[in-house]
Amino acid sequence: MSVSPSVPTSASVSAAPAAAGAPTPTQAELLEFVRRTAADTELIASLPLDPEGRTWVRLEGPGGSEAWLIGWPPGTGTGWHDHAESVGAFLTASGELKENSLVARLPTDGWQTLELTEGIDRERRLSAGQGRAFGRHHVHEVLNESTEEHAVSVHAYYPPLPRIRRYSRTGQVLRLEQVERPEDWQ
């Protein structure tokens, strides 16, 4: 399976900055936003799909959030990562995605390697119309395991991604490999 970078670098539609005093969007509001956006069949159909690599378009999210429409070719995924201090939500608009996640809260900084305890792994299969919200420091990987079909999803994060931490995983050992910041994605 090939793993493409999870941070977009392709086509972009800039989100407007949050209005002064605008309320911070909640996880539930981000989930509702991705649900409404995924229901826009014209928008979903407009995403250019590449047979080998993920494609994306930046969207305007609610309350100054960062949002993305992402196309997933068969066999692609993000690798293990988190979104640091951002809360978020994502929903599958077409196809099916698999999310592997950890239910334990990890220390946020100051470590390179952790040995995970048994029983903290969760797996979700999210077909079209299914999604989820998540809190800060949520560690997961998202995969399109189909061998034939693209998947398309909508994602939203608040605050806009301050950094992404990337991990490798061997069995129960999770190792911090890289920390990316927005300036790395330009």
BELNORCOR-V532566 format. One record per pair of residues at least 12 apart in sequence whose ideal C-beta (glycine too) atoms are under 10 Angstrom apart, sorted by the first residue. I is the first residue (numbers start at 1). GAP is how many residues later the second one is. If there is no record, write none. Layout:
i=I gap=GAP
i=I gap=GAP
This chain:
i=1 gap=73
i=1 gap=74
i=1 gap=75
i=1 gap=76
i=1 gap=142
i=1 gap=143
i=1 gap=144
i=1 gap=146
i=2 gap=50
i=2 gap=51
i=2 gap=52
i=2 gap=71
i=2 gap=72
i=2 gap=73
i=2 gap=74
i=2 gap=75
i=3 gap=51
i=3 gap=72
i=3 gap=73
i=3 gap=74
i=3 gap=75
i=3 gap=76
i=3 gap=77
i=3 gap=138
i=3 gap=140
i=4 gap=46
i=4 gap=48
i=4 gap=49
i=4 gap=50
i=4 gap=51
i=4 gap=66
i=4 gap=68
i=4 gap=69
i=4 gap=71
i=4 gap=72
i=4 gap=73
i=4 gap=74
i=4 gap=75
i=5 gap=48
i=5 gap=49
i=5 gap=73
i=5 gap=74
i=5 gap=76
i=5 gap=159
i=5 gap=161
i=5 gap=175
i=5 gap=180
i=6 gap=48
i=6 gap=50
i=6 gap=62
i=6 gap=64
i=6 gap=70
i=6 gap=71
i=6 gap=72
i=6 gap=73
i=6 gap=75
i=6 gap=77
i=6 gap=135
i=6 gap=136
i=6 gap=149
i=6 gap=158
i=6 gap=160
i=6 gap=174
i=7 gap=49
i=7 gap=61
i=7 gap=71
i=7 gap=74
i=7 gap=154
i=7 gap=157
i=7 gap=159
i=7 gap=173
i=7 gap=174
i=7 gap=175
i=7 gap=177
i=7 gap=178
i=8 gap=46
i=8 gap=47
i=8 gap=48
i=8 gap=49
i=8 gap=50
i=8 gap=58
i=8 gap=60
i=8 gap=61
i=8 gap=62
i=8 gap=147
i=8 gap=177
i=9 gap=47
i=9 gap=175
i=9 gap=176
i=9 gap=177
i=10 gap=38
i=10 gap=40
i=10 gap=43
i=10 gap=44
i=10 gap=45
i=10 gap=46
i=10 gap=47
i=10 gap=48
i=10 gap=60
i=10 gap=61
i=11 gap=36
i=11 gap=37
i=11 gap=44
i=11 gap=45
i=11 gap=46
i=11 gap=47
i=11 gap=58
i=12 gap=44
i=12 gap=45
i=12 gap=46
i=12 gap=47
i=12 gap=56
i=13 gap=44
i=13 gap=45
i=13 gap=46
i=13 gap=47
i=13 gap=54
i=13 gap=55
i=13 gap=56
i=14 gap=44
i=14 gap=45
i=14 gap=46
i=15 gap=43
i=15 gap=44
i=15 gap=45
i=15 gap=46
i=15 gap=47
i=15 gap=49
i=15 gap=50
i=15 gap=51
i=15 gap=52
i=15 gap=53
i=15 gap=141
i=15 gap=145
i=16 gap=44
i=16 gap=45
i=16 gap=48
i=17 gap=47
i=17 gap=143
i=18 gap=43
i=18 gap=44
i=18 gap=45
i=18 gap=46
i=18 gap=47
i=18 gap=140
i=18 gap=141
i=18 gap=142
i=19 gap=44
i=19 gap=45
i=22 gap=40
i=22 gap=41
i=22 gap=42
i=23 gap=39
i=23 gap=40
i=23 gap=41
i=24 gap=38
i=24 gap=39
i=24 gap=40
i=24 gap=41
i=24 gap=63
i=24 gap=134
i=24 gap=135
i=25 gap=36
i=25 gap=37
i=25 gap=38
i=25 gap=39
i=25 gap=40
i=25 gap=62
i=25 gap=64
i=25 gap=131
i=25 gap=132
i=25 gap=133
i=25 gap=134
i=26 gap=36
i=26 gap=37
i=26 gap=61
i=26 gap=63
i=26 gap=107
i=26 gap=132
i=27 gap=60
i=27 gap=61
i=27 gap=62
i=27 gap=105
i=27 gap=106
i=27 gap=107
i=27 gap=108
i=27 gap=109
i=27 gap=129
i=27 gap=131
i=28 gap=61
i=28 gap=105
i=29 gap=32
i=29 gap=33
i=29 gap=34
i=29 gap=36
i=29 gap=60
i=29 gap=104
i=29 gap=127
i=29 gap=129
i=30 gap=31
i=30 gap=32
i=30 gap=33
i=30 gap=35
i=30 gap=37
i=30 gap=56
i=30 gap=57
i=30 gap=58
i=30 gap=59
i=30 gap=60
i=30 gap=61
i=30 gap=101
i=30 gap=103
i=30 gap=104
i=30 gap=125
i=30 gap=126
i=30 gap=127
i=30 gap=128
i=31 gap=57
i=31 gap=58
i=31 gap=59
i=31 gap=60
i=31 gap=100
i=31 gap=101
i=31 gap=102
i=31 gap=103
i=31 gap=125
i=32 gap=30
i=32 gap=57
i=32 gap=59
i=32 gap=101
i=32 gap=124
i=33 gap=26
i=33 gap=27
i=33 gap=28
i=33 gap=29
i=33 gap=30
i=33 gap=32
i=33 gap=34
i=33 gap=56
i=33 gap=58
i=33 gap=121
i=33 gap=123
i=33 gap=125
i=34 gap=25
i=34 gap=27
i=34 gap=33
i=34 gap=34
i=34 gap=35
i=34 gap=54
i=34 gap=55
i=34 gap=56
i=34 gap=57
i=34 gap=58
i=34 gap=59
i=34 gap=97
i=34 gap=98
i=34 gap=99
i=34 gap=119
i=34 gap=120
i=34 gap=121
i=34 gap=122
i=35 gap=54
i=35 gap=56
i=35 gap=58
i=35 gap=94
i=35 gap=95
i=35 gap=96
i=35 gap=119
i=36 gap=26
i=36 gap=55
i=36 gap=118
i=37 gap=22
i=37 gap=23
i=37 gap=24
i=37 gap=30
i=37 gap=32
i=37 gap=54
i=37 gap=56
i=37 gap=117
i=37 gap=118
i=37 gap=119
i=38 gap=31
i=38 gap=52
i=38 gap=53
i=38 gap=54
i=38 gap=55
i=38 gap=56
i=38 gap=90
i=38 gap=91
i=38 gap=92
i=38 gap=93
i=38 gap=114
i=38 gap=115
i=38 gap=116
i=39 gap=52
i=39 gap=54
i=39 gap=90
i=39 gap=115
i=40 gap=29
i=40 gap=53
i=40 gap=114
i=41 gap=52
i=41 gap=53
i=43 gap=14
i=43 gap=16
i=43 gap=26
i=43 gap=50
i=43 gap=109
i=43 gap=111
i=44 gap=25
i=44 gap=27
i=44 gap=49
i=44 gap=50
i=44 gap=84
i=44 gap=108
i=44 gap=109
i=44 gap=110
i=45 gap=48
i=45 gap=49
i=45 gap=107
i=46 gap=23
i=47 gap=22
i=47 gap=23
i=47 gap=24
i=47 gap=46
i=47 gap=47
i=47 gap=103
i=47 gap=105
i=48 gap=23
i=49 gap=22
i=49 gap=23
i=49 gap=24
i=49 gap=101
i=49 gap=102
i=49 gap=103
i=50 gap=21
i=50 gap=23
i=50 gap=26
i=50 gap=100
i=51 gap=22
i=51 gap=23
i=51 gap=99
i=52 gap=21
i=52 gap=22
i=52 gap=23
i=52 gap=24
i=53 gap=18
i=53 gap=19
i=53 gap=20
i=53 gap=23
i=54 gap=16
i=54 gap=17
i=54 gap=18
i=54 gap=19
i=54 gap=22
i=54 gap=23
i=54 gap=24
i=54 gap=90
i=54 gap=96
i=54 gap=97
i=55 gap=14
i=55 gap=15
i=55 gap=16
i=55 gap=17
i=55 gap=18
i=55 gap=95
i=55 gap=97
i=56 gap=12
i=56 gap=13
i=56 gap=14
i=56 gap=15
i=56 gap=16
i=56 gap=97
i=56 gap=99
i=57 gap=12
i=57 gap=13
i=57 gap=14
i=59 gap=95
i=59 gap=96
i=59 gap=97
i=61 gap=27
i=61 gap=28
i=61 gap=93
i=61 gap=94
i=61 gap=95
i=61 gap=96
i=61 gap=97
i=61 gap=99
i=62 gap=94
i=62 gap=96
i=63 gap=93
i=63 gap=95
i=63 gap=96
i=64 gap=94
i=64 gap=95
i=64 gap=96
i=65 gap=21
i=65 gap=22
i=65 gap=23
i=65 gap=24
i=65 gap=90
i=65 gap=91
i=65 gap=92
i=65 gap=93
i=65 gap=94
i=65 gap=95
i=65 gap=96
i=66 gap=17
i=66 gap=20
i=66 gap=22
i=66 gap=89
i=66 gap=90
i=66 gap=91
i=66 gap=92
i=66 gap=93
i=66 gap=94
i=66 gap=95
i=66 gap=116
i=67 gap=21
i=67 gap=22
i=67 gap=23
i=67 gap=87
i=67 gap=88
i=67 gap=89
i=67 gap=90
i=67 gap=91
i=67 gap=93
i=68 gap=22
i=68 gap=85
i=68 gap=86
i=68 gap=87
i=68 gap=88
i=68 gap=89
i=68 gap=93
i=69 gap=24
i=69 gap=83
i=69 gap=84
i=69 gap=85
i=69 gap=86
i=70 gap=20
i=70 gap=23
i=70 gap=27
i=70 gap=72
i=70 gap=74
i=70 gap=81
i=70 gap=82
i=70 gap=83
i=70 gap=84
i=70 gap=85
i=71 gap=22
i=71 gap=23
i=71 gap=24
i=71 gap=73
i=71 gap=79
i=71 gap=80
i=71 gap=81
i=71 gap=82
i=72 gap=20
i=72 gap=22
i=72 gap=23
i=72 gap=24
i=72 gap=25
i=72 gap=70
i=72 gap=71
i=72 gap=72
i=72 gap=73
i=72 gap=74
i=72 gap=77
i=72 gap=78
i=72 gap=79
i=72 gap=80
i=72 gap=81
i=73 gap=71
i=73 gap=73
i=73 gap=76
i=73 gap=77
i=73 gap=78
i=74 gap=21
i=74 gap=70
i=74 gap=71
i=74 gap=72
i=74 gap=73
i=74 gap=74
i=74 gap=75
i=74 gap=76
i=74 gap=77
i=75 gap=68
i=75 gap=69
i=75 gap=70
i=75 gap=71
i=75 gap=72
i=75 gap=73
i=76 gap=66
i=76 gap=67
i=76 gap=68
i=76 gap=69
i=76 gap=70
i=76 gap=74
i=76 gap=75
i=77 gap=20
i=77 gap=21
i=77 gap=22
i=77 gap=23
i=77 gap=64
i=77 gap=65
i=77 gap=66
i=77 gap=67
i=77 gap=68
i=78 gap=19
i=78 gap=21
i=78 gap=62
i=78 gap=63
i=78 gap=64
i=78 gap=65
i=78 gap=86
i=78 gap=88
i=79 gap=62
i=79 gap=63
i=79 gap=64
i=79 gap=87
i=79 gap=88
i=79 gap=89
i=79 gap=90
i=79 gap=98
i=79 gap=99
i=80 gap=20
i=80 gap=21
i=80 gap=22
i=80 gap=59
i=80 gap=60
i=80 gap=61
i=80 gap=85
i=80 gap=86
i=80 gap=87
i=80 gap=88
i=80 gap=89
i=80 gap=94
i=80 gap=95
i=80 gap=96
i=80 gap=97
i=81 gap=57
i=81 gap=58
i=81 gap=59
i=81 gap=60
i=81 gap=61
i=81 gap=83
i=81 gap=84
i=81 gap=85
i=81 gap=86
i=81 gap=96
i=81 gap=97
i=81 gap=99
i=82 gap=19
i=82 gap=20
i=82 gap=24
i=82 gap=26
i=82 gap=52
i=82 gap=54
i=82 gap=55
i=82 gap=56
i=82 gap=57
i=82 gap=58
i=82 gap=81
i=82 gap=82
i=82 gap=83
i=82 gap=84
i=82 gap=85
i=82 gap=94
i=83 gap=51
i=83 gap=52
i=83 gap=53
i=83 gap=54
i=83 gap=55
i=83 gap=56
i=83 gap=57
i=83 gap=72
i=83 gap=74
i=83 gap=75
i=83 gap=76
i=83 gap=78
i=83 gap=79
i=83 gap=80
i=83 gap=81
i=83 gap=82
i=84 gap=24
i=84 gap=25
i=84 gap=52
i=84 gap=53
i=84 gap=54
i=84 gap=73
i=84 gap=75
i=84 gap=77
i=84 gap=78
i=84 gap=79
i=84 gap=80
i=84 gap=81
i=84 gap=95
i=84 gap=96
i=84 gap=97
i=85 gap=23
i=85 gap=51
i=85 gap=52
i=85 gap=72
i=85 gap=73
i=85 gap=74
i=85 gap=76
i=85 gap=77
i=85 gap=78
i=86 gap=48
i=86 gap=49
i=86 gap=50
i=86 gap=51
i=86 gap=52
i=86 gap=70
i=86 gap=71
i=86 gap=72
i=86 gap=73
i=86 gap=74
i=86 gap=75
i=86 gap=76
i=86 gap=77
i=86 gap=78
i=87 gap=46
i=87 gap=47
i=87 gap=48
i=87 gap=49
i=87 gap=50
i=87 gap=51
i=87 gap=69
i=87 gap=70
i=87 gap=71
i=87 gap=72
i=88 gap=44
i=88 gap=45
i=88 gap=46
i=88 gap=47
i=88 gap=48
i=88 gap=50
i=88 gap=67
i=88 gap=68
i=88 gap=69
i=88 gap=70
i=88 gap=73
i=89 gap=42
i=89 gap=43
i=89 gap=44
i=89 gap=45
i=89 gap=65
i=89 gap=66
i=89 gap=67
i=89 gap=68
i=89 gap=69
i=90 gap=36
i=90 gap=41
i=90 gap=42
i=90 gap=43
i=90 gap=44
i=90 gap=50
i=90 gap=52
i=90 gap=63
i=90 gap=64
i=90 gap=65
i=90 gap=66
i=90 gap=67
i=91 gap=35
i=91 gap=37
i=91 gap=38
i=91 gap=39
i=91 gap=40
i=91 gap=41
i=91 gap=42
i=91 gap=61
i=91 gap=62
i=91 gap=63
i=91 gap=64
i=91 gap=65
i=92 gap=33
i=92 gap=34
i=92 gap=35
i=92 gap=36
i=92 gap=37
i=92 gap=38
i=92 gap=39
i=92 gap=40
i=92 gap=50
i=92 gap=52
i=92 gap=59
i=92 gap=60
i=92 gap=61
i=92 gap=62
i=93 gap=35
i=93 gap=36
i=93 gap=38
i=93 gap=58
i=93 gap=59
i=93 gap=60
i=93 gap=61
i=94 gap=33
i=94 gap=34
i=94 gap=35
i=94 gap=55
i=94 gap=56
i=94 gap=57
i=94 gap=58
i=94 gap=59
i=95 gap=31
i=95 gap=32
i=95 gap=33
i=95 gap=49
i=95 gap=51
i=95 gap=53
i=95 gap=54
i=95 gap=55
i=95 gap=56
i=95 gap=57
i=95 gap=58
i=96 gap=29
i=96 gap=30
i=96 gap=31
i=96 gap=32
i=96 gap=34
i=96 gap=47
i=96 gap=48
i=96 gap=49
i=96 gap=50
i=96 gap=53
i=96 gap=55
i=97 gap=27
i=97 gap=28
i=97 gap=29
i=97 gap=30
i=97 gap=31
i=97 gap=33
i=97 gap=34
i=97 gap=45
i=97 gap=46
i=97 gap=47
i=97 gap=48
i=97 gap=49
i=97 gap=54
i=97 gap=55
i=97 gap=56
i=98 gap=25
i=98 gap=26
i=98 gap=27
i=98 gap=28
i=98 gap=43
i=98 gap=44
i=98 gap=45
i=98 gap=46
i=98 gap=47
i=98 gap=48
i=98 gap=53
i=99 gap=23
i=99 gap=24
i=99 gap=25
i=99 gap=26
i=99 gap=27
i=99 gap=32
i=99 gap=33
i=99 gap=35
i=99 gap=39
i=99 gap=41
i=99 gap=42
i=99 gap=43
i=99 gap=44
i=100 gap=21
i=100 gap=22
i=100 gap=23
i=100 gap=24
i=100 gap=39
i=100 gap=40
i=100 gap=41
i=100 gap=42
i=100 gap=43
i=100 gap=69
i=101 gap=19
i=101 gap=20
i=101 gap=21
i=101 gap=22
i=101 gap=23
i=101 gap=31
i=101 gap=33
i=101 gap=37
i=101 gap=38
i=101 gap=39
i=101 gap=40
i=101 gap=41
i=102 gap=12
i=102 gap=14
i=102 gap=15
i=102 gap=18
i=102 gap=19
i=102 gap=20
i=102 gap=35
i=102 gap=36
i=102 gap=37
i=102 gap=38
i=102 gap=39
i=102 gap=65
i=102 gap=67
i=102 gap=72
i=103 gap=16
i=103 gap=17
i=103 gap=18
i=103 gap=19
i=103 gap=35
i=103 gap=36
i=104 gap=12
i=104 gap=13
i=104 gap=15
i=104 gap=16
i=104 gap=17
i=104 gap=35
i=105 gap=15
i=105 gap=30
i=105 gap=31
i=105 gap=32
i=105 gap=33
i=105 gap=34
i=106 gap=14
i=106 gap=31
i=106 gap=32
i=106 gap=33
i=106 gap=59
i=106 gap=61
i=106 gap=68
i=106 gap=70
i=107 gap=30
i=108 gap=28
i=108 gap=29
i=108 gap=57
i=109 gap=28
i=109 gap=56
i=109 gap=67
i=109 gap=70
i=110 gap=66
i=111 gap=63
i=111 gap=64
i=111 gap=65
i=112 gap=62
i=112 gap=63
i=112 gap=64
i=112 gap=65
i=113 gap=54
i=113 gap=55
i=113 gap=60
i=113 gap=61
i=113 gap=62
i=113 gap=63
i=114 gap=25
i=114 gap=53
i=114 gap=55
i=114 gap=58
i=114 gap=59
i=114 gap=60
i=114 gap=61
i=114 gap=62
i=115 gap=56
i=115 gap=57
i=115 gap=58
i=115 gap=59
i=116 gap=23
i=116 gap=53
i=116 gap=55
i=116 gap=56
i=116 gap=57
i=116 gap=58
i=117 gap=55
i=118 gap=54
i=120 gap=19
i=120 gap=52
i=121 gap=48
i=121 gap=51
i=122 gap=18
i=124 gap=16
i=124 gap=18
i=125 gap=20
i=126 gap=16
i=126 gap=25
i=126 gap=27
i=127 gap=24
i=128 gap=23
i=128 gap=24
i=128 gap=25
i=131 gap=22
i=131 gap=23
i=131 gap=24
i=133 gap=23
i=134 gap=23
i=137 gap=28
i=139 gap=26
i=139 gap=28
i=139 gap=30
i=139 gap=35
i=141 gap=26
i=141 gap=28
i=142 gap=13
i=160 gap=22
i=161 gap=19
i=161 gap=20
i=161 gap=21
i=161 gap=24
i=162 gap=19
i=162 gap=20
i=163 gap=16
i=163 gap=17
i=163 gap=18
i=163 gap=19
i=163 gap=21
i=164 gap=14
i=164 gap=15
i=164 gap=16
i=164 gap=17
i=164 gap=18
i=164 gap=20
i=164 gap=21
i=165 gap=12
i=165 gap=13
i=165 gap=14
i=165 gap=15
i=166 gap=12
i=166 gap=13
i=166 gap=14
